[in-house]
Amino acid sequence: MPAPTLKLLAIETSTDTLSVALGSGAPGQPMWQHTGPGAAQASLTLLPVIQALLAEAGWSLQVLDALVFGRGPGSFTGLRTACAVVQGLAYGARTPQRPDGLPVLPVDTLKALAGEALASQSEAGGPAPRRIAALLDARMGELYVAAYSLGDDGLVEHSPPRLCAPADFADWWRDAWPADAGHDVRNDLLAGNVFDGHGAEFSQVPGRRQPALPTARALLQLAPAALAAGEAVPPHQALPLYVRDKVAQTSVEREQLRREQLARLVAPAPVAPLDV
């Protein structure tokens, strides 16, 4: 199906911001969007927002060609909300012609973040980077990171989403790419929501900074190519991508961490040996 004729609904709930969009994802085509508070509120407001956007566009659920959602990594609650809503909507749109419901397109959250950063750079008239680092605050002193390259066919995943300590980012980013004497690292793009809290860890990493979050707009823009590549799945396979399997420490682990931090604070400074 040609991209301008697609009718897509995109949902992004992986951060504290709820983002929903309707459109084809094709450049220059109409788009209906909503941005508002996410996190715990997403489960209360998501369905009413979707209904309002469908009414504004004059579409019904049954005319959609696919549902697109940010599958993670990100907020565990947000990702579960997106999966549950997408599955419910997909099954709710079953017809005799589509007995299995609407197809579902999972898209990595960090790829959507990179896509949103590229769109912001383009709107500002900035040069297109060849390398993009997508960085999302993972809480608990960690980051979600992924590396992408920008080619003729759009964003290509170079290093998949993973957890990274802020202090380890510079080494990870350097090791992610082969040596390229002709590449200007000053044109690399570091995009995300981590620079205010972890500025010191990025101070020695060359490249431009772009504050960004994953958005439903970016999901729509990525969707036509992903659909053409056959990446859509049936509703029951609308599953989250959990890079971190554990979201909270037990009371014993918190106490152990507190004791280790206290021990480091009160430990005597090392004394250099005397030369004799």
Secondary structure as UniProt FT lines:
FT   HELIX           3..5
FT   STRAND          8..12
FT   STRAND          17..23
FT   TURN            27..28
FT   STRAND          31..37
FT   HELIX           39..41
FT   HELIX           42..57
FT   HELIX           61..63
FT   STRAND          66..72
FT   HELIX           76..92
FT   TURN            99..100
FT   STRAND          104..108
FT   HELIX           109..123
FT   TURN            124..125
FT   STRAND          131..137
FT   TURN            140..141
FT   STRAND          143..151
FT   TURN            152..153
FT   STRAND          154..164
FT   HELIX           166..168
FT   HELIX           169..175
FT   TURN            181..182
FT   HELIX           185..187
FT   STRAND          189..192
FT   TURN            195..197
FT   HELIX           199..202
FT   TURN            203..204
FT   STRAND          208..211
FT   HELIX           216..228
FT   TURN            229..230
FT   HELIX           235..237
FT   HELIX           251..266
//
